[in-house]
Amino acid sequence: MRYARQTVLPAIGEAGQARLAAAHVLVVGAGALGVPVLQYLTGAGVGRITLVDPDRAEISNLHRQPIYGRHLGTPKAVAAALEMAALNPDTVVTPLVARLDPANAPDLVAGADVVLDCADSFAATYALSDACLAAGRPLIAASVLGTEGFAGGFCGGAPSFRAVFPDLPAQAGTCATAGVMGPMAGLIGALQAQMAMAVLLGLHPSPLGQMIRFDGLRPASFRFDGAPEPLTGHRFIATSQMRPDDLAVELRGPDEAPLPFVPHALRQPERLRPADGQRVVFACRSGLRAWAAADRLRRDWPGAIALVALGDPL
């Protein structure tokens, strides 16, 4: 009886339910977007979910992540797996208390049928999009801030996230600085879950190649099936992918990071003089400053550039 109200739908039926039970979904982020995604995919009977998140549940999360009320101080991935086990024992949620980065993304993506980007992080989104494009895996990516949000279907035969967003904005807020409405996060997360299920079930029209946006309660939608892949674009790497001869540049100030991300990193130099064949690696917290620095350097220097998004301390 658990799935009776969805298997009665002609688009699902017993065959569709079997497809959901056989599916493996990668969910990156167990926060405001990840919580509704997990609840709806688990409730629908998706067979396996790998959940990646490095953070612990805090009281400031609860207005938009209500499943963590009993788990303050616990890693979100672990707490969410416990809650999902109580919701539906048919679904196996494997928690990974780790940060998604360009080093571990390819292996995580390779084992999934659908990838959901719920991290709300520029660096994670581009790393996942690059990995999904290379592996041919569909990516459902979303973002929410304030009273606005969007979800879109990328890769897996559709254009990548980079094709729609080849550049980062000049500035961006976070939930901590700009705030977020809990119900709006729930709305966008539920939309992600719906799009993921449509991909798993092979429904038409496919959500891959489609963007849905909400500005408050005003929705808008468009398709981007023909968007060309950009020929250039800055790439993120993990610190573990640094080379010994990289010219490392730390963009965080001493008040933000007393020690640079690698011992030999230059700290906010006035001018860079990379050697021929040397790669320049810019590092900051979110990737936004690193992207802007790479844009400035690219005007005068044609060499290799990589970015590192270090995130908040764990």
C-alpha positions as CSV (number, residue, x, y, z in Angstrom):
1,M,0.0,0.0,0.0
2,R,3.0,2.4,0.5
3,Y,3.2,3.4,-3.2
4,A,-0.5,2.9,-4.2
5,R,-1.2,6.6,-4.7
6,Q,1.6,6.9,-7.3
7,T,1.5,3.5,-9.0
8,V,-2.1,4.2,-9.9
9,L,-0.8,6.9,-12.2
10,P,-0.5,5.7,-15.8
11,A,2.9,7.4,-16.1
12,I,4.3,5.2,-13.2
13,G,2.4,1.9,-12.7
14,E,4.2,-1.2,-11.4
15,A,6.9,-0.9,-14.1
16,G,7.8,2.7,-13.1
17,Q,7.8,1.7,-9.5
18,A,10.3,-1.0,-10.3
19,R,12.5,1.5,-12.1
20,L,12.5,3.8,-9.1
21,A,13.4,0.8,-6.8
22,A,16.3,-0.1,-9.1
23,A,17.7,3.5,-9.2
24,H,20.7,5.0,-7.6
25,V,20.6,8.7,-7.0
26,L,23.5,10.9,-5.8
27,V,22.4,13.9,-3.6
28,V,25.0,16.5,-2.9
29,G,23.9,18.6,0.1
30,A,21.6,17.8,3.0
31,G,20.5,21.3,3.7
32,A,17.5,23.4,2.7
33,L,17.2,21.9,-0.8
34,G,18.4,18.4,0.1
35,V,15.9,17.9,2.9
36,P,12.7,18.0,0.7
37,V,14.6,16.1,-2.1
38,L,15.5,13.3,0.3
39,Q,11.9,13.2,1.8
40,Y,10.2,12.9,-1.6
41,L,12.7,10.5,-3.2
42,T,12.7,8.3,-0.2
43,G,8.9,8.4,0.1
44,A,8.7,7.5,-3.6
45,G,10.8,4.4,-3.1
46,V,14.0,5.2,-4.9
47,G,16.2,2.2,-4.1
48,R,19.6,3.8,-3.2
49,I,20.6,7.3,-2.4
50,T,24.2,8.4,-1.7
51,L,24.2,11.6,0.3
52,V,27.2,13.8,0.5
53,D,27.4,16.7,3.1
54,P,30.2,17.9,5.4
55,D,28.1,20.0,7.8
56,R,26.5,19.5,11.2
57,A,22.9,20.4,12.1
58,E,22.6,23.8,13.8
59,I,19.6,25.5,15.3
60,S,19.7,28.2,12.7
61,N,19.0,25.5,10.0
62,L,15.7,24.4,11.4
63,H,13.3,26.9,9.8
64,R,14.2,25.4,6.4
65,Q,15.6,22.0,7.4
66,P,12.9,20.8,9.9
67,I,14.0,17.1,10.0
68,Y,17.0,18.0,12.2
69,G,15.2,19.1,15.4
70,R,16.3,15.9,17.2
71,H,19.8,15.9,15.7
72,L,21.5,19.2,16.6
73,G,25.3,18.8,16.5
74,T,25.1,15.6,14.4
75,P,26.5,15.5,10.9
76,K,23.6,16.2,8.6
77,A,24.3,13.3,6.3
78,V,24.1,10.9,9.2
79,A,21.0,12.5,10.7
80,A,19.2,12.6,7.4
81,A,20.0,8.9,6.8
82,L,18.4,8.0,10.2
83,E,15.3,10.0,9.4
84,M,14.9,8.5,5.9
85,A,15.3,5.0,7.4
86,A,12.3,5.7,9.6
87,L,10.4,7.2,6.7
88,N,10.9,4.2,4.3
89,P,13.0,1.2,5.0
90,D,12.9,0.3,1.3
91,T,15.3,3.1,0.5
92,V,19.0,2.7,1.5
93,V,20.6,6.1,2.2
94,T,24.4,5.9,2.4
95,P,25.8,9.0,4.2
96,L,29.2,10.5,3.3
97,V,30.3,13.2,5.7
98,A,32.6,14.9,3.2
99,R,32.8,17.9,1.0
100,L,32.1,17.4,-2.7
101,D,35.1,18.6,-4.7
102,P,36.6,18.1,-8.2
103,A,38.7,15.2,-7.0
104,N,35.9,13.0,-5.7
105,A,33.1,14.2,-8.0
106,P,33.9,11.9,-11.0
107,D,33.7,8.6,-9.0
108,L,30.6,9.7,-7.1
109,V,28.9,10.7,-10.4
110,A,29.9,7.5,-12.2
111,G,27.9,5.3,-9.9
112,A,24.6,7.3,-10.1
113,D,21.7,7.2,-12.5
114,V,20.8,10.8,-11.6
115,V,22.7,13.5,-9.7
116,L,21.0,16.2,-7.7
117,D,23.0,19.3,-6.8
118,C,21.5,20.6,-3.5
119,A,24.8,22.1,-2.2
120,D,23.9,25.7,-3.3
121,S,27.6,26.3,-3.9
122,F,29.1,27.7,-7.2
123,A,32.1,25.4,-7.0
124,A,30.1,22.2,-6.3
125,T,27.7,23.0,-9.1
126,Y,30.5,23.5,-11.7
127,A,32.4,20.5,-10.5
128,L,29.2,18.3,-10.7
129,S,28.3,19.7,-14.1
130,D,31.8,19.0,-15.5
131,A,31.7,15.5,-14.1
132,C,28.2,14.8,-15.3
133,L,28.9,16.1,-18.8
134,A,31.9,13.9,-19.1
135,A,30.1,10.8,-17.8
136,G,26.8,11.4,-19.6
137,R,24.8,11.6,-16.3
138,P,21.8,13.8,-15.9
139,L,22.2,16.6,-13.4
140,I,19.3,18.4,-11.6
141,A,20.8,21.6,-10.1
142,A,19.1,24.2,-8.1
143,S,19.7,27.3,-6.0
144,V,17.6,29.4,-3.6
145,L,18.2,32.7,-1.8
146,G,15.9,35.1,-0.2
147,T,12.5,34.6,-1.9
148,E,13.8,33.4,-5.2
149,G,15.1,30.2,-6.6
150,F,15.5,28.0,-9.7
151,A,15.9,24.4,-10.7
152,G,17.1,23.0,-14.0
153,G,18.0,19.8,-15.8
154,F,21.5,19.7,-17.3
155,C,23.8,17.2,-19.0
156,G,22.7,13.6,-19.7
157,G,22.2,14.6,-23.3
158,A,21.2,18.2,-22.5
159,P,23.6,21.2,-22.3
160,S,25.7,21.6,-19.2
161,F,25.3,24.1,-16.4
162,R,28.2,26.0,-18.0
163,A,26.3,26.3,-21.3
164,V,23.6,28.3,-19.5
165,F,25.8,30.0,-16.9
166,P,29.3,30.5,-18.5
167,D,30.2,33.1,-15.9
168,L,29.7,33.8,-12.2
169,P,27.9,36.9,-11.0
170,A,30.0,39.8,-9.8
171,Q,28.8,39.2,-6.3
172,A,26.5,36.8,-4.4
173,G,25.0,36.4,-1.0
174,T,24.6,33.4,1.2
175,C,21.7,32.2,3.4
176,A,23.7,33.6,6.4
177,T,24.1,37.0,4.9
178,A,21.1,37.5,2.6
179,G,18.6,35.2,4.3
180,V,16.2,32.7,2.8
181,M,12.5,31.8,3.2
182,G,12.1,28.3,4.4
183,P,9.0,27.5,2.2
184,M,10.8,28.8,-0.9
185,A,13.6,26.3,-0.2
186,G,11.0,23.6,0.2
187,L,9.3,24.5,-3.1
188,I,12.6,24.4,-5.1
189,G,13.7,21.2,-3.4
190,A,10.4,19.5,-4.2
191,L,10.7,20.7,-7.8
192,Q,14.2,19.1,-7.9
193,A,12.7,15.8,-6.7
194,Q,9.9,16.0,-9.3
195,M,12.4,16.6,-12.1
196,A,14.6,13.7,-10.9
197,M,11.7,11.3,-10.8
198,A,10.7,12.4,-14.3
199,V,14.2,11.5,-15.5
200,L,14.2,8.2,-13.8
201,L,10.8,7.3,-15.1
202,G,11.6,8.5,-18.7
203,L,8.7,10.9,-18.7
204,H,8.1,13.3,-21.7
205,P,8.8,16.1,-22.2
206,S,12.0,15.6,-20.3
207,P,13.1,18.1,-17.7
208,L,16.6,17.9,-19.1
209,G,17.1,21.1,-21.0
210,Q,14.5,23.0,-19.0
211,M,14.8,25.8,-16.4
212,I,12.1,26.7,-13.9
213,R,12.4,29.8,-11.9
214,F,10.4,31.3,-9.0
215,D,10.6,35.0,-8.1
216,G,8.5,34.9,-5.0
217,L,5.3,33.2,-6.2
218,R,5.8,34.2,-9.8
219,P,7.0,31.2,-11.9
220,A,8.8,31.3,-15.2
221,S,10.1,28.5,-17.4
222,F,12.2,28.2,-20.5
223,R,14.1,25.5,-22.5
224,F,17.7,25.7,-23.4
225,D,18.2,22.5,-25.5
226,G,20.2,24.3,-28.1
227,A,22.6,26.2,-25.8
228,P,26.2,25.7,-27.1
229,E,28.9,24.4,-24.7
230,P,31.4,27.2,-24.0
231,L,34.9,26.7,-25.5
232,T,36.6,28.3,-22.5
233,G,35.8,28.6,-18.8
234,H,37.6,28.5,-15.5
235,R,37.9,25.1,-13.9
236,F,37.9,24.2,-10.2
237,I,40.3,21.8,-8.7
238,A,40.8,20.3,-5.3
239,T,43.8,21.1,-3.1
240,S,44.8,17.5,-3.6
241,Q,45.1,18.1,-7.3
242,M,47.7,20.9,-6.9
243,R,51.0,20.5,-8.7
244,P,54.4,21.2,-7.1
245,D,55.2,23.9,-9.7
246,D,51.8,25.7,-9.5
247,L,51.9,29.4,-8.7
248,A,49.4,29.4,-5.8
249,V,47.6,32.6,-4.9
250,E,45.7,33.0,-1.6
251,L,42.9,35.6,-1.9
252,R,41.6,35.3,1.6
253,G,43.0,37.9,4.0
254,P,44.9,37.0,7.2
255,D,41.7,37.8,9.3
256,E,39.8,35.3,7.3
257,A,42.6,32.7,7.0
258,P,45.6,33.1,9.3
259,L,47.5,30.5,7.2
260,P,47.4,30.3,3.4
261,F,45.8,27.2,1.8
262,V,49.2,25.9,0.9
263,P,52.4,27.0,2.6
264,H,54.0,28.5,-0.6
265,A,51.0,30.5,-1.7
266,L,51.4,34.1,-2.4
267,R,49.0,36.3,-0.4
268,Q,47.1,38.9,-2.4
269,P,50.2,39.9,-4.5
270,E,50.1,43.3,-6.3
271,R,51.3,41.7,-9.6
272,L,51.7,38.1,-10.8
273,R,54.6,37.0,-12.9
274,P,54.0,33.3,-13.8
275,A,56.7,31.4,-15.7
276,D,56.1,30.0,-19.1
277,G,54.2,26.7,-18.8
278,Q,53.3,27.4,-15.1
279,R,49.7,27.0,-13.9
280,V,48.2,29.8,-11.7
281,V,45.8,28.6,-9.0
282,F,43.6,31.2,-7.3
283,A,42.0,30.2,-4.0
284,C,39.2,31.7,-1.9
285,R,36.3,30.6,0.2
286,S,33.4,30.3,-2.3
287,G,35.3,30.6,-5.6
288,L,33.8,33.9,-6.5
289,R,36.9,36.0,-5.8
290,A,39.0,33.3,-7.5
291,W,36.9,33.5,-10.6
292,A,37.1,37.3,-10.8
293,A,40.9,37.1,-10.3
294,A,41.2,34.6,-13.1
295,D,39.1,36.9,-15.4
296,R,41.5,39.7,-14.7
297,L,44.6,37.6,-15.3
298,R,43.2,36.1,-18.5
299,R,43.1,39.5,-20.2
300,D,46.9,39.7,-20.2
301,W,48.1,36.0,-19.8
302,P,47.1,33.0,-21.9
303,G,48.5,30.3,-19.7
304,A,46.7,27.7,-17.6
305,I,44.5,28.9,-14.6
306,A,42.7,26.8,-12.0
307,L,40.5,27.7,-9.1
308,V,40.1,26.3,-5.6
309,A,37.0,26.9,-3.4
310,L,38.0,26.2,0.1
311,G,34.6,26.5,1.8
312,D,34.0,27.3,5.4
313,P,36.1,25.5,8.0
314,L,34.6,22.2,9.1
